[in-house]
Amino acid sequence: MKSVTVGYTKYRWYRTRLLTVKQKRRGAFLVPVAGVTTDGHFLLAKLLYAQGFYEEAITHLDSGGIDRLEEKSLSNRILKILAESFAIKGLCLEKVPLKTTSKTKAANREDQIVSYFVQASASDLALKYLQEVEKSQGTVGGVVPTGTAVGNVSTVAASSSPLPPNTEYRIGTVLENVLQRAPLLMIKSGKLRQAIDQYRNVLRAEETSSTQSLRQTMSRQLAEVLLRGVCETNYIDYEPRIEIKKQGKHWRPNKYSGQSEAMVSTFSCPTEFFAVRNAVLDRSPEFQDARVHSYNSVVAVYDLLVFILARMGQFQTLCESFERAMKFSFEEYHVWMQFSLSLLSSGKHLRATLMLKECARLQPHNSFPCLLAAKVCLENLGNVEQGVEFAEEALNREKRNPQSLLAQCHLVLGVGYALMAEQRRPQSKRAEFKASAFQCFLRAQSADPYFHLPEYHLALHYAEVRQLSKAVSHARRALELNPEHVHTLHLLALLLSAQKQHSEALQLINATLDEYPNYLNLMYTKAHLEDYCLGPEEALLTSKQMLLQWKTFYESELKSDYAQTGLQRVTSCNRGSFHVRSGDFSDRESDSSTVYCHNARAGQSIAAATRVEQALSEALQTGAGPLAQPQPQTGTAGGGSTMGLREKRGSQTLWLLQLQVWLLIAELYLKMEQLSEAEACILEASNIYPLSHQLMVMKGLLHEMRKEYYDAKTCFQNAVSINPLHVTALQHLGLVYHYLGSSQLAEKTLRDAVAIDPMCHQSWFNMGKVLQETGDFDSATDCLNTAIQLEMTTPILPFSTVPRTLE
């Protein structure tokens, strides 16, 4: 170190001696231009700055006339010397302390430093130097053309090196430090707008190979400043600084034209440019350090990109970005998990499950990927068995390596067991799964007493077994923990109706709709309560409001790729009702076009039913087989036709929702015995989805009221063929068999309905009527007695209308 200092000292002495001799020879003819004398002063100032003699460096810079230079065309070497001289002047002023404590002079000093960094200007000269160097080398943006061209398109040779491209001319530590420090000084002094403009001005400069890494860093910094320091309401669009003529162009870098270039650079440069070009793909040990460094840089950019695109709802773009990131993310859990979450947000649940499975493999002790995969399987894919497997694996991992997710694991596993219970026909199997689900909910409650969802599911469990007092107690506890949980409010309204407090239930529904005016499941329940309390005419008004709300959702869907409204996934219920699932309602994958059912009576049978409906609808479209027959072309409110849902504009779920609303209106007209109006509503529903099993049930009800029992039997049989667990279809099919004189077949059908849902009083009542006609009065009495007991605790809609939510 001592020898280096001595060398610097001798160099300074010779340089000073040379300058003194040259000044004596030139005398009064010395002018402040980029000549030998000025060159010597600036180089000596750089040397003094490196040694820490800041005041002497400033003296030499002033002697070289740094503040009086004339802008003119200069060589590349002189451009770099001038850029470094301006930068060193500002850096030296930072190091030299003020001899006064005046705040005004301190502020003036900061402005002076920034002026040397920006206005004088070290930044522009540095960028201009690099552009001129690349121009002299025949390169553009750091890429050397190969000379091969086809038409007007030239081919560019891509480097096969695993390392970023190496360039002879680098910007240097001093200039790179100044370019990054200038906006930070502006932010420190409270000039946020000027700092943002400086970032943008640098990013607007035409790109060179030496500034690729710098542009990536400054792009990320600008995005961070915009996210953290600028409110959306106060954001001002970028307006390029107007260059006046007297400033000249000799020292100004070439910039991209247009006002949108800065924002394009901010978002596309980090992902497309830096990640693709500079990512190290070679897995050889000698490239490990470079690979780790490039990976950490890219991950920082992608994390920032997540914040930006997620706020704008651009999840599809985010998925595409992470898909490109996969090539340098081998065995990297963080990127795989981010990709999984992006796929979930964009509605691609099946592929997201595969990604989560890979995340679980990468971290065998982490319970979160398995837990999230279980939730997706249960809520979005209808794959209950696989969801239970994921939940059991998550619980085992959580027990081995606690991550504060024990209550969540028990809850998801309990929901899985509850859904599996509804798929088992033997009563013993069903009771076994229900008991397991109940124990899981109790363990979840014990693991986290302040978690509202275990209380909600316990309330739902007690409601289904008609222990209403316990159900109300747990529902109120859930509301104490989370007063805004809409599903608990809905469940409490149904519990009030089960206690025959229909007016109070209607008041609660109205109060909840004031807070959640777009929640269609509540409006559906409101229509049935109004039908009971006020009559079908009032319920029809609510149904019309539902159609208007559907129109709003539909228009919002058409305006954007993925709707951002409060509409949620529609799912079928075995009794003809529908309910809405939390999460995204659009089916955005070609292999996930089926609307899966997630309520208590659904499970895989409803998922299979919707698949059958879709297959039948496609067969009808293509004219294949005996199902092909001409259909009347009648317009609907949604502009639909008799073609399947895939032919309609908008998401499948939106059209299924309109189908359910038309069926509700048809049901109300049937109660009012206005059969022609009901038939018109059924026709509207047929134009949306002609082979829906729920539509077939409604057609059967219409035929039954007209005493057209053979046509009614055909409709109910078709519905049961598609969905064997549809209780309403079985109930009315049994009655139709009875009306047609097939009492034994009617009894068997009604017994099937009772086996599927033994808590439905209507099934017991119908079976009692059939047994009474066959002369089995004792069994009929028992059935009617059971129906009376169950009807005393029957809600206005089945408890299965409320979803087994995990949110």
Backbone hydrogen bonds, N-H to C=O, Kabsch-Sander energy under -0.5 kcal/mol:
donor,donor_aa,acceptor,acceptor_aa,energy
5,T,1,M,-2.0
6,V,2,K,-2.3
7,G,3,S,-2.2
8,Y,4,V,-2.2
9,T,5,T,-2.2
10,K,6,V,-2.4
11,Y,7,G,-2.2
12,R,8,Y,-2.3
13,W,9,T,-2.0
14,Y,10,K,-2.4
15,R,11,Y,-2.5
16,T,12,R,-2.6
17,R,13,W,-2.4
18,L,14,Y,-2.3
19,L,15,R,-2.1
20,T,16,T,-2.1
21,V,17,R,-2.1
22,K,18,L,-2.3
23,Q,19,L,-2.1
24,K,20,T,-1.9
25,R,21,V,-2.0
26,R,22,K,-2.2
27,G,23,Q,-2.7
29,F,26,R,-2.2
30,L,27,G,-1.3
33,V,31,V,-2.5
35,G,33,V,-2.8
39,D,35,G,-2.4
40,G,36,V,-2.5
41,H,37,T,-2.5
42,F,38,T,-2.4
43,L,39,D,-2.3
44,L,40,G,-2.4
45,A,41,H,-2.2
46,K,42,F,-1.8
47,L,43,L,-1.9
48,L,44,L,-2.6
49,Y,45,A,-2.4
50,A,46,K,-1.9
51,Q,47,L,-1.4
52,G,48,L,-0.9
52,G,49,Y,-0.6
53,F,48,L,-2.6
54,Y,52,G,-1.3
57,A,53,F,-1.7
58,I,54,Y,-2.2
59,T,55,E,-2.0
60,H,56,E,-2.2
61,L,57,A,-2.2
62,D,58,I,-2.4
63,S,59,T,-2.4
64,G,60,H,-2.0
65,G,62,D,-1.3
66,I,61,L,-1.8
68,R,65,G,-1.4
79,L,75,S,-2.2
80,K,76,N,-1.9
81,I,77,R,-1.9
82,L,78,I,-2.7
83,A,79,L,-2.4
84,E,80,K,-2.5
85,S,81,I,-2.0
86,F,82,L,-2.5
87,A,83,A,-2.0
88,I,84,E,-2.8
89,K,85,S,-2.2
90,G,86,F,-1.8
91,L,87,A,-2.5
92,C,88,I,-2.8
93,L,89,K,-1.9
94,E,90,G,-1.5
95,K,91,L,-1.5
96,V,92,C,-2.4
106,A,102,S,-1.8
107,A,103,K,-2.4
108,N,104,T,-2.4
109,R,105,K,-2.3
110,E,106,A,-2.0
111,D,107,A,-2.2
112,Q,108,N,-2.3
113,I,109,R,-2.4
114,V,110,E,-2.4
115,S,111,D,-2.1
116,Y,112,Q,-1.7
117,F,113,I,-1.8
118,V,114,V,-2.7
119,Q,114,V,-0.6
120,A,115,S,-3.2
122,A,116,Y,-1.8
123,S,117,F,-1.8
125,L,121,S,-2.0
126,A,122,A,-2.2
127,L,123,S,-2.2
128,K,124,D,-2.7
129,Y,125,L,-2.5
130,L,126,A,-2.0
131,Q,127,L,-2.1
132,E,128,K,-2.4
133,V,129,Y,-2.3
134,E,130,L,-2.2
135,K,131,Q,-2.1
136,S,132,E,-2.2
137,Q,133,V,-1.4
138,G,134,E,-0.6
138,G,135,K,-0.8
139,T,134,E,-2.8
140,V,143,V,-1.9
141,G,207,E,-0.6
143,V,140,V,-1.2
146,T,155,T,-1.0
149,A,147,G,-0.5
150,V,153,V,-3.0
153,V,150,V,-2.1
154,S,152,N,-0.6
155,T,148,T,-2.5
157,A,144,V,-0.6
170,R,168,E,-0.7
176,E,172,G,-2.1
177,N,173,T,-2.3
178,V,174,V,-2.0
179,L,175,L,-2.5
180,Q,176,E,-1.6
181,R,177,N,-1.9
182,A,178,V,-2.2
184,L,180,Q,-0.7
185,L,181,R,-2.3
186,M,182,A,-1.7
187,I,183,P,-2.3
188,K,184,L,-2.3
189,S,185,L,-1.8
190,G,187,I,-1.5
191,K,186,M,-3.0
192,L,190,G,-1.0
195,A,191,K,-1.9
196,I,192,L,-2.4
197,D,193,R,-2.3
198,Q,194,Q,-2.2
199,Y,195,A,-2.3
200,R,196,I,-2.3
201,N,197,D,-2.6
202,V,198,Q,-2.2
203,L,199,Y,-2.1
204,R,200,R,-1.8
205,A,201,N,-0.7
205,A,202,V,-0.8
206,E,254,N,-3.1
211,T,208,T,-1.0
212,Q,209,S,-0.9
215,R,211,T,-3.2
216,Q,212,Q,-2.0
217,T,213,S,-2.1
218,M,214,L,-2.8
219,S,215,R,-2.5
220,R,216,Q,-2.0
221,Q,217,T,-2.4
222,L,218,M,-2.6
223,A,219,S,-2.4
224,E,220,R,-2.3
225,V,221,Q,-2.5
226,L,222,L,-2.6
227,L,223,A,-2.4
228,R,224,E,-2.6
229,G,225,V,-2.7
230,V,226,L,-0.9
231,C,229,G,-0.5
234,N,231,C,-0.8
235,Y,231,C,-0.6
235,Y,232,E,-0.7
244,I,242,I,-0.6
247,Q,244,I,-1.3
248,G,245,K,-1.7
256,Y,204,R,-3.1
261,E,258,G,-0.5
264,V,260,S,-2.1
265,S,261,E,-2.7
266,T,262,A,-2.2
267,F,263,M,-1.8
268,S,264,V,-2.7
269,C,264,V,-0.6
269,C,265,S,-1.2
271,T,267,F,-0.7
272,E,268,S,-1.8
273,F,268,S,-1.1
273,F,269,C,-0.5
274,F,269,C,-2.4
275,A,270,P,-1.0
276,V,271,T,-0.6
276,V,272,E,-0.7
277,R,273,F,-2.3
278,N,274,F,-2.1
279,A,275,A,-0.7
281,L,279,A,-0.6
287,F,284,S,-1.4
288,Q,285,P,-1.7
291,R,287,F,-2.5
292,V,288,Q,-2.7
293,H,289,D,-2.4
294,S,290,A,-2.5
295,Y,291,R,-2.3
296,N,292,V,-2.4
297,S,293,H,-1.9
298,V,294,S,-2.3
299,V,295,Y,-2.6
300,A,296,N,-1.9
301,V,297,S,-1.6
302,Y,298,V,-2.6
303,D,299,V,-2.6
304,L,300,A,-1.7
305,L,301,V,-2.2
306,V,302,Y,-1.9
307,F,303,D,-1.5
308,I,304,L,-1.9
309,L,305,L,-2.8
310,A,306,V,-2.2
311,R,307,F,-1.4
312,M,308,I,-1.1
313,G,309,L,-0.6
313,G,310,A,-0.7
314,Q,309,L,-2.4
315,F,313,G,-1.5
318,L,314,Q,-1.7
319,C,315,F,-2.3
320,E,316,Q,-2.0
321,S,317,T,-2.0
322,F,318,L,-2.3
323,E,319,C,-2.1
324,R,320,E,-1.5
325,A,321,S,-1.3
326,M,322,F,-0.7
326,M,323,E,-0.6
327,K,324,R,-0.8
328,F,325,A,-1.2
329,S,326,M,-1.5
332,E,329,S,-1.9
333,Y,331,E,-0.7
336,W,332,E,-1.6
337,M,333,Y,-2.7
338,Q,334,H,-2.3
339,F,335,V,-2.5
340,S,336,W,-2.2
341,L,337,M,-2.5
342,S,338,Q,-2.1
343,L,339,F,-2.3
344,L,340,S,-2.2
345,S,341,L,-2.3
346,S,342,S,-1.7
347,G,344,L,-1.3
348,K,343,L,-2.5
349,H,347,G,-1.4
352,A,348,K,-1.9
353,T,349,H,-2.0
354,L,350,L,-1.3
355,M,351,R,-2.0
356,L,352,A,-2.5
357,K,353,T,-2.0
358,E,354,L,-1.6
359,C,355,M,-2.2
360,A,356,L,-2.3
361,R,357,K,-1.4
362,L,358,E,-2.1
363,Q,359,C,-1.8
366,N,363,Q,-1.6
367,S,365,H,-0.5
371,L,367,S,-2.2
372,L,368,F,-2.8
373,A,369,P,-2.4
374,A,370,C,-2.3
375,K,371,L,-2.0
376,V,372,L,-2.2
377,C,373,A,-2.4
378,L,374,A,-2.1
379,E,375,K,-2.7
380,N,376,V,-2.3
381,L,376,V,-1.7
382,G,377,C,-0.8
383,N,377,C,-1.5
384,V,382,G,-1.3
387,G,383,N,-2.0
388,V,384,V,-2.5
389,E,385,E,-2.1
390,F,386,Q,-2.5
391,A,387,G,-2.3
392,E,388,V,-2.6
393,E,389,E,-2.2
394,A,390,F,-2.6
395,L,391,A,-2.3
396,N,392,E,-2.3
397,R,393,E,-2.4
398,E,394,A,-2.4
399,K,395,L,-2.1
400,R,396,N,-1.7
401,N,397,R,-3.2
409,C,405,L,-2.4
410,H,406,L,-2.4
411,L,407,A,-2.3
412,V,408,Q,-2.7
413,L,409,C,-2.3
414,G,410,H,-2.3
415,V,411,L,-2.4
416,G,412,V,-2.2
417,Y,413,L,-2.4
418,A,414,G,-2.4
419,L,415,V,-2.3
420,M,416,G,-2.2
421,A,417,Y,-1.9
422,E,418,A,-0.9
423,Q,420,M,-1.2
424,R,421,A,-0.8
425,R,423,Q,-0.5
430,R,426,P,-2.2
431,A,427,Q,-2.6
432,E,428,S,-2.0
433,F,429,K,-2.2
434,K,430,R,-2.3
435,A,431,A,-2.2
436,S,432,E,-2.0
437,A,433,F,-2.5
438,F,434,K,-2.4
439,Q,435,A,-2.2
440,C,436,S,-2.1
441,F,437,A,-2.2
442,L,438,F,-2.0
443,R,439,Q,-2.4
444,A,440,C,-2.4
445,Q,441,F,-2.3
446,S,442,L,-2.2
447,A,443,R,-2.5
448,D,444,A,-1.8
451,F,448,D,-1.7
452,H,450,Y,-0.6
455,E,451,F,-0.7
456,Y,452,H,-2.1
457,H,453,L,-2.6
458,L,454,P,-2.2
459,A,455,E,-2.3
460,L,456,Y,-2.2
461,H,457,H,-2.2
462,Y,458,L,-2.6
463,A,459,A,-2.2
464,E,460,L,-1.9
465,V,461,H,-1.4
466,R,463,A,-1.2
467,Q,462,Y,-2.9
468,L,466,R,-1.1
471,A,467,Q,-1.9
472,V,468,L,-2.7
473,S,469,S,-2.0
474,H,470,K,-2.3
475,A,471,A,-2.3
476,R,472,V,-2.5
477,R,473,S,-1.9
478,A,474,H,-2.4
479,L,475,A,-2.0
480,E,476,R,-1.9
481,L,477,R,-1.8
482,N,478,A,-2.2
485,H,482,N,-1.6
486,V,484,E,-0.9
489,L,485,H,-1.7
490,H,486,V,-2.3
491,L,487,H,-2.4
492,L,488,T,-2.6
493,A,489,L,-1.9
494,L,490,H,-2.0
495,L,491,L,-2.3
496,L,492,L,-2.2
497,S,493,A,-2.0
498,A,494,L,-2.1
499,Q,495,L,-1.4
500,K,497,S,-1.5
501,Q,496,L,-3.0
502,H,500,K,-0.6
505,A,501,Q,-2.1
506,L,502,H,-2.3
507,Q,503,S,-2.1
508,L,504,E,-2.3
509,I,505,A,-2.3
510,N,506,L,-2.5
511,A,507,Q,-2.4
512,T,508,L,-2.4
513,L,509,I,-2.5
514,D,510,N,-1.3
515,E,511,A,-0.8
515,E,512,T,-0.7
516,Y,512,T,-2.5
519,Y,516,Y,-1.5
520,L,518,N,-1.1
522,L,519,Y,-0.6
523,M,519,Y,-1.3
524,Y,520,L,-2.2
525,T,521,N,-2.0
526,K,522,L,-2.7
527,A,523,M,-2.1
528,H,524,Y,-1.4
529,L,525,T,-2.3
530,E,526,K,-2.9
531,D,527,A,-2.0
532,Y,528,H,-1.7
533,C,529,L,-3.0
534,L,530,E,-2.7
535,G,530,E,-1.7
538,E,535,G,-0.6
539,A,535,G,-1.3
540,L,536,P,-2.1
541,L,537,E,-1.1
542,T,538,E,-1.3
543,S,539,A,-2.0
544,K,540,L,-2.1
545,Q,541,L,-1.7
546,M,542,T,-1.8
547,L,543,S,-1.7
548,L,544,K,-2.1
549,Q,545,Q,-2.3
550,W,546,M,-2.3
551,K,547,L,-2.1
552,T,548,L,-1.8
553,F,549,Q,-2.2
554,Y,550,W,-2.8
555,E,551,K,-2.6
556,S,552,T,-2.1
557,E,553,F,-2.2
558,L,554,Y,-2.0
559,K,555,E,-1.4
560,S,556,S,-1.0
569,R,581,R,-1.3
571,T,579,H,-2.4
573,C,577,S,-1.4
576,G,573,C,-1.9
579,H,571,T,-1.7
581,R,569,R,-4.7
588,R,347,G,-0.5
588,R,586,S,-0.9
592,S,589,E,-1.6
593,S,590,S,-0.5
596,Y,594,T,-0.8
602,A,599,N,-1.7
605,S,602,A,-0.8
607,A,603,G,-1.4
608,A,604,Q,-2.7
609,A,605,S,-2.1
610,T,606,I,-2.6
611,R,607,A,-1.7
612,V,608,A,-2.3
613,E,609,A,-2.5
614,Q,610,T,-2.3
615,A,611,R,-2.5
616,L,612,V,-2.7
617,S,613,E,-2.6
618,E,614,Q,-2.4
619,A,615,A,-2.3
620,L,616,L,-2.1
621,Q,617,S,-1.9
622,T,618,E,-2.3
623,G,619,A,-1.0
624,A,619,A,-1.9
627,L,624,A,-0.6
628,A,625,G,-1.3
634,T,632,P,-1.1
639,G,636,T,-1.5
647,E,644,G,-1.6
648,K,645,L,-1.6
655,W,651,S,-1.3
656,L,652,Q,-2.0
657,L,653,T,-2.0
658,Q,654,L,-1.9
659,L,655,W,-2.0
660,Q,656,L,-2.1
661,V,657,L,-1.9
662,W,658,Q,-2.3
663,L,659,L,-2.0
664,L,660,Q,-2.0
665,I,661,V,-2.3
666,A,662,W,-2.4
667,E,663,L,-2.2
668,L,664,L,-2.0
669,Y,665,I,-2.3
670,L,666,A,-2.1
671,K,667,E,-1.7
672,M,668,L,-1.5
673,E,670,L,-1.1
674,Q,669,Y,-2.7
675,L,673,E,-1.0
678,A,674,Q,-2.0
679,E,675,L,-2.5
680,A,676,S,-1.9
681,C,677,E,-2.0
682,I,678,A,-2.3
683,L,679,E,-2.2
684,E,680,A,-2.0
685,A,681,C,-2.3
686,S,682,I,-2.4
687,N,683,L,-1.7
688,I,684,E,-0.7
688,I,685,A,-0.8
689,Y,685,A,-2.3
692,S,689,Y,-1.4
696,M,692,S,-1.9
697,V,693,H,-1.7
698,M,694,Q,-2.0
699,K,695,L,-2.3
700,G,696,M,-2.2
701,L,697,V,-2.1
702,L,698,M,-2.0
703,H,699,K,-2.4
704,E,700,G,-2.4
705,M,701,L,-2.2
706,R,702,L,-1.5
707,K,704,E,-1.2
708,E,703,H,-3.2
709,Y,707,K,-1.2
712,A,708,E,-2.3
713,K,709,Y,-2.8
714,T,710,Y,-2.1
715,C,711,D,-2.1
716,F,712,A,-2.7
717,Q,713,K,-2.5
718,N,714,T,-2.2
719,A,715,C,-2.1
720,V,716,F,-2.4
721,S,717,Q,-2.2
722,I,718,N,-1.6
723,N,719,A,-2.8
726,H,723,N,-1.7
727,V,725,L,-1.0
728,T,574,N,-1.0
730,L,726,H,-1.8
731,Q,727,V,-2.7
732,H,728,T,-2.2
733,L,729,A,-2.2
734,G,730,L,-2.2
735,L,731,Q,-1.6
736,V,732,H,-2.5
737,Y,733,L,-2.3
738,H,734,G,-1.9
739,Y,735,L,-2.7
740,L,736,V,-1.9
741,G,738,H,-1.3
742,S,737,Y,-2.8
743,S,741,G,-1.3
746,A,742,S,-2.2
747,E,743,S,-2.8
748,K,744,Q,-2.4
749,T,745,L,-2.2
750,L,746,A,-2.4
751,R,747,E,-2.3
752,D,748,K,-1.9
753,A,749,T,-1.7
754,V,750,L,-2.3
755,A,751,R,-2.4
756,I,752,D,-1.9
757,D,753,A,-2.3
760,C,757,D,-1.5
761,H,759,M,-0.7
764,W,760,C,-1.1
765,F,761,H,-2.5
766,N,762,Q,-2.6
767,M,763,S,-2.2
768,G,764,W,-2.2
769,K,765,F,-2.0
770,V,766,N,-2.1
771,L,767,M,-2.6
772,Q,768,G,-2.2
773,E,769,K,-1.8
774,T,770,V,-1.5
775,G,771,L,-0.6
775,G,772,Q,-0.8
776,D,771,L,-1.9
777,F,775,G,-1.7
780,A,776,D,-2.1
781,T,777,F,-2.6
782,D,778,D,-2.2
783,C,779,S,-2.5
784,L,780,A,-2.7
785,N,781,T,-2.7
786,T,782,D,-2.6
787,A,783,C,-2.4
788,I,784,L,-2.2
789,Q,785,N,-2.3
790,L,786,T,-2.6
791,E,787,A,-2.4
792,M,788,I,-1.1
793,T,790,L,-1.3
794,T,791,E,-1.1
801,T,798,P,-2.1
802,V,799,F,-1.5
804,R,598,H,-0.7
805,T,803,P,-1.8
